[in-house]
């Protein structure tokens, strides 16, 4: 029997931090790509660092930087600012689901611990934390430790990219724009492999919704619609594990 009692300790933090190390190199280069693009967009170093610390989303930040350089959303005037803000909200909408899924971890901890932990919650350490919980980890320090393991390299990469100048002027030439797709695919495969039951219905519905929405509202709306559709199917078809807590 696995206990559901949640603790917060240094041991869990260290386990999470070291488990997060394999992702750190990829996140470092992702931050580097944003730093380079922010410099091209004329964003000051302090502004780029503030974005990485406060927004902490590669997809949203790269979309914003692209808008400011005129390579993405029209960045002119108040309409451009509104478009950038909308892109950030849409591309970060998945964190609403991520945060909700942290309930088993953080609902029994103090706000002083839970909110900083959520502030450094990212795609990679969310997957690590959910897998660790399913494997019996009950020290919430794991979530914070794995988050710090990703957050530090993200800030370091942003700083390096924003100060390197034109050494790597075009991140897309190195395939950096494909990082999100590859990273998301790797997360999905890892999650499905650990699942007791492969959620075929969720995947199929999400894929169909994404294809349909992409024809009428491509971009961030596709991601949000697919995520909500898959989540709705999961909620409607979820069956509680009646063996949980059985001796």
N, C-alpha and C positions, 0 to 999 in steps of 0.2 A: 504494500500500500504506500502511495506517495502522499506525503503531508501537504496540505494547502496553506500551511502557516508561512507567511511571508516575513522575512527578516531583512535588515539592511546592514551590511557589513563590509569591511575592508577586503575580506577574502573574496566575496562575490565581485567587488569592483575589479580586483586583480584578474580574476578569471575572465571577466568580460573584456577587460583591456587587452589581455594577451590573445583571446579568441578573435578580437577585431583586427589584429595586426596584419593578417594576409590581405585585408581590403585596403590598408592604408596607402600602399603604393599607387593603386588605381585611383583612389580619391585624391591623392596628391597631384597626379597629372590632370585630373578633372578640374581641380582648383587652378592649376597652371593655365589651362585653356581659358577659363573665365578671366583670369588676371590679364592674359594677353588681349582678349577681346575687349575688356574694360579699358585698357590703355588705348586701343585703337578707337574706342568710342569717345575718348577724351574724359573719361571718369578719373578723378583724382585718386591717388593711392588710399588716402584716408576714407574716401567714399566707397571704394571697392571693398576695403576691409570691413567697413560698417555694413555693407550689403551682405557679405559672406557671413558675418556674425549674426545679423538680425534675421535675414531671409533664409539663409542656409539651404539653398536649393539650386543645384547646378542648372537644371532645365529652366527654371523661372528666371534666374539671373542671366543666363546666356540669352534668353528671349528678350529680356529688358535691354541688355547691352546691344543686341542686334538691332533692336528698334531705334536706339539712339544713334547707331551708325547708318541708319537708313537701309539696312539689308534685310530687315524683317518688317515688323509693324511700322506704319507711318509714325515717325517720332515727332512730328511738328505740332507745337502749341499744346493747348489743353486737351485736345482730342488725342494727341499722341501719348500724353501722360495717362489719360484714362485708359487707353488701350494697353499700355504697359502694366498698369495696376490690375486690369482685368486678366491679363495673361498670367501674372504672378498668382492671383487668386485661383484661377482655373488649374494651373499646373501644380499648385500646392494643395488642391482640394483633397488629394489622397491622404494627407496627414490628418484629416478629420477621422478617417477610418483607422489609420495607424494608432492615433491617440485613444480611440474607443477600445481598440483591441488590447491596450495596455492596462485595462481595468483590473484584470486578475493580478497584475504585477504591482500597480501603484495605488489601488484603492485603499490599501491598508497601511500606507505610508503617510508621512506628514506632508502638507503642502510645500514646506521648505525644501523637501527632497524631491517631491513629484514634479513640480514645475521646472526646476533646472534640468531634471532628467528628460522631460519632454522637449525642452529647448534644444537639446543636442540629439534628439531622435532623428535618425535618417533611414533611408531605404535599407542599407546594409545591416545596421545594428538592429533594426526592427526584425529582420529575418532571423538574425542570430538569437535575439531574445525570445522570439516565439518558439524557435526550435529548442532552445535551452529549457524553456518552461515545459514543453512537451516531454523533454528528457528527464524532468524532475528537479531542475534548478529552482530554488525558492528564495535565493538571496537577491533582492531588488538592486543591490549594488552592481550586479551583472549588467543591467540595462544602462546604468550611468557609465560604467567602465567601458563598455563597448561603444557607447556614444562618444565619449572623450577620445577614444582611439581613432574615430573617424573625423571628429570636429577639428582636432589639432592639425592633421595633414591638410584638411580643406583650407584652413586659414593660411598655413604655410605655403600651399600651392598658389593661393590668390596673391600673396605677397610677392612670391618669386615671379609669377607671370606678369604682374603689374610693374615690376622693376626691371624686367629683362629687356625691355625695348623691342626692337624688331628682329631679334634672333629667330623667333618662330612667328612670323607675321600672320600666317594663315593657318589656324588650328585645323580647319576643315581639310587641308591638304594632307594632314596626318591621320585623318579619319576620326578626329576627336568628336565630331558631331554624331558619330555612331555609338558613342559610349553609352548613352542612355538606353538605346535599344538592346545592346549586348548585355548591359547590367540588369535590365528588367527581365530579359529572357533567362539569364542565369538564376535570378531570384525565383522566378516562376518554376523552373525545373527543380531547384533545390527544395522548394516548398512542397511541390507535388510528390516528390520522391519520399518525403517524410510523412506525408499524409496517410492515415489509415485507409482512407477511401478516396480515390482520385475523383475530383469534382468535375466530371465531364460536362454535366449540365451547366454549371457556372461558366466554364470555359467556352462552351459553344454559344451560349446566349451572349456573353460579353463580346465574343468575336463578331457575331452577327450584328449586334447593336453598333459596334465600332465601325463596321463597313458601311452601314446605313447612314450613320451620323456624319461620317467622313465625306459623304457625297454632298451634304448640305451645309455642314459647319465644320470644316477641317480644322485641325490644330488642337487646342486645349480641350474643346468641347468633346472631342472623340475620346480622350482619356477619361474625362469625368463621366461621360455617359456609360462607357464600357464598365468602369469600376462600380458605378451605382447599380447597373443591371446585374453584374455578377454578384454583388453584395446582396441585392434583393432576392435573387434566386437562392443564395446560401441561407438567408434568413427564413425563407419560406420552406426550405427542404431540410433545415437543421433538425437533427434528432439528438436529444441529450444523451450523453454516455451514462447509462444506468449502472455501469460497473464502477464508475468513479467513486473512490473512497471505500469500496468494498474490501473487506479484510481478505 
